[in-house]
Amino acid sequence: MAVGRWLKMICVGSLAIAISQVPGPQTPPPGTPLRPSGPLPADSCRVCHGELAAHDVLHGPVGVNACNACHREESVEQHTYSLARPGVELCTFCHDMTLEAASVHEPLMMGDCTGCHDPHGGRDRTMLKAASVDELCASCHGDVLEAGVHRHGPAAAGACSVCHEPHVSMHPALLTAPPRDLCLECHVATGTQLETMRVVHGPAMVDCGVCHDAHASDHPMMLREEPQTLCLGCHETIRHAVEEANTQHSAVTSDRQCLNCHDPHGSDHPRVLRTDMRSLCFECHDRPIELPDGTTLGDIKTVIESGTSLHGPVAQDNCAACHMIHGGDNFRMLVQEYPPEFYAPFAEEQYALCFSCHDKQLVVDARTTSLTDFRNGDLNLHHLHVNRDKKGRTCRACHETHASHRDKHIRDSVPFGSGGWELPIGYQKSDTGGSCAPGCHRPYDYDRVTPLVYPESDRAAIWPSGTDDATPPDHE
């Protein structure tokens, strides 16, 4: 007689015998499973529980009919069983896992291995209860992809195991490697950048997750927030400068925001700038820019590149020496006060920007033989022009702020009034002095060695009456 048939007779027959000894009213209702009432051979479970072994890949004990490796018989008569070991020990008895690792998957920690795995078999050796890894992970972690139009490649492909261990890991969040090392396994170009650049952004040296979401984001490049919000969350001083500035630099607020100027990972330039400061500024200031107040910034790149005499900070490619890069309260976002007008009553504090580099005595002292070459004998012509109670000429009246083709970056002309008229300077240099023939007074010479004598009556011609202020030059 075949074994299967014999086992079936035991299962069915023994129960039938037990039932036949009970009066009619105690007969089990239709559909009640038949249960054996006596000891069974170890390999007899499949007779009644064959569906548990209907898998492409069987769990080891099931494959060799060793059901008693996991199940322990409690009552022969009642055909009841309990698990052979408590909780997670049932699985870790064979599947060795270090539960003292840095991170342990919660189902494993709770002893719920069957939350993810079928204990009898499955489509492959992992014996997962879901059709795929991502489907299984999403049953608990579906929220990680819900909010995000941009998805990380592995997450979008459902390849959770590319980054995460399913059971235990020595790294946070069950990662297969330290967070930064894991990212750089795929982002090789970024890794090379971080290894070779002179200046590296702090978070990029530690954990990419400070700035990027590893699964999905509503922001480009998987950023956790908009660039400005993200950056200013750490850079508090700059956040105050941006939020409190009367004039904000549009480079900080438009398009890619902070990333317009800074590389988020590494750079060979200070402050993680994408390129040198001058080239960076020229990316925007290579054309006229209309400002919200209706005025226009000129093409600074053309002004500087066409000049042969550059203002010191410009020559050093250091725009930040004079301008607040993120925003400021002064005219043209200057770092300190500087009169924006052609005429201005002299006050030392108004020239704080100039005096941060230039000796203030250049304007304060009426007589000098060393402070400046712009003198008639020892008569300081800077003092004569600038240090006036009412209509002192500001530095911009004679000097280009950025560059010109004349020595000491002296202007050819300066915009004056609201009509767009160019006030000529007419400056000529000599070995011991020079001359100018401007539109504001008649031509005058000066000489350091053989000073000219200026008639007292010429004072009125040099300082004509009137209070009209000049329109600031377009490119300043």
Summary of the structure (lengths in Angstrom):
residues: 476
radius of gyration: 42.3
end to end distance: 106.8
largest distance: 144.5
contacts: 1243
relative contact order: 0.05
helix: 38%
strand: 16%
